[in-house]
Amino acid sequence: MSKHHGQHWDIFCKIVDNYGDIGICWRLSQQLVNDHHVRVRLFIDDFTTAKKIIPHLDSALAEQAIQGVTVCAWPTATTAPAEVVIETFSCALPDAYLVQMTQQQSIWINLEYLSAESWVCDFHAKPSPHPTLAITKHFYFPGFKNDTGGLIREHSLIARRDAFLNSKIDQTKFWQALGIKNDIEKDSIKISLFCYPQANVNQLLLALSAYNQTSSIFLPFNGSIDTLSNIFTDFKLVNANTLRLGNVTVYLLPFLSQSDYDHLLWACDLNFVRGEDSWIRAIWASKPFIWQPYIQTEHTHIKKMQAFLEVYSCEATDEIKSALLDAHLTWSNASVSDTNHLTRLVQNLPKLSSYARQQADILSALPDLATKLLSFSERLAKNKV
Ligand code: TRH
């Protein structure tokens, strides 16, 4: 039995934009419950967006149990703090709650965004005393190196992925459940697409349409089909959810559950992902992927992307290294009009595929974020007495 069995943790999530904040908080909450038997309360400030990731959420209830996690609305009245409190992405804890945490001497950890930049190792686990209260917050940085906080990975994930990849039956069932029966051509390149509006979709479509193999693009999407007409100009509707132009077919999918989104990443030959959580899931999928970082000012996101590729490609041949870098730079910059880079990406898929598998194996041999977070909280608790 885990030594954290029954320990109380509170996780605070403010939804700033999109689904990454809640996506990560929900994943972490569930893993703490399932893999470590911690009792988790998850406080969320925006139930409407959260419902996308937690479909069972009932907006009328201020507190509810969902899959072992107690999900609560952002506290307005006083509530007794847990032994360990995770503030995510510097979301600012409620003042009254913080005062109670101080009285009770709760452990206070701020979970930061993921970055592969080298400064992360220097800031990880550093304390930051509160300016007026007698309590200290500790920064916790996820990362790719041993001296960071690690990457979120449920204990059963890799075995579940491999079972799916080894089972034609499971894969067929997955496609059928999405309403895509047997119409994906056998040797078609399967591509999942989750990106920000600035992505260079045009260059991808040009590269694919000139390629000597058919391709199927899967787009988890929840808007009206009309909004896609700018992107998929000239594509013809085959049916309500399918568009086609030449050898490229686009399948419009609903927004999937987190678990089915994993299945999609596993089932595809190439994944386009974004932000933070889908990026990590693409790594674990062990398939080639292109990551579009969340757009920031002063090209900070491009620096983050380059830092990641330096780490991720460190064992790649020069050919793979440059194929990955050029494709990433083209994808994140819609003003690049050179089809070559994305064509090279597609041509290199077999080599990229073995490299992606190798990197997934190396990274999944490192301890995962939740396990490291628990050891960290334990060290902080020992130092307190
Ligand atoms: O939605 P995002 O763009 O979130 C972003 C990033 O986290 C970014 O770093 C942060 O600053 C910003 O939010 C506030 O991308 P991300 O991180 O990949 O989160 C998407 C979540 O949605 C992830 O948990 C996967 C999930 N998902 C599904 O469950 N079903 C789907 O069909 C798809 C496409 C995604």
Residues whose N, C-alpha, C, O or C-beta is under 5 A from the ligand:
A	BS01	TRH	V16 D17 N18 Y19 G20 D21 G23 I24 F194 P220 P254 F255 L256 S257 Q258 Y261 R274 G275 E276 D277 S278 W279 Y294
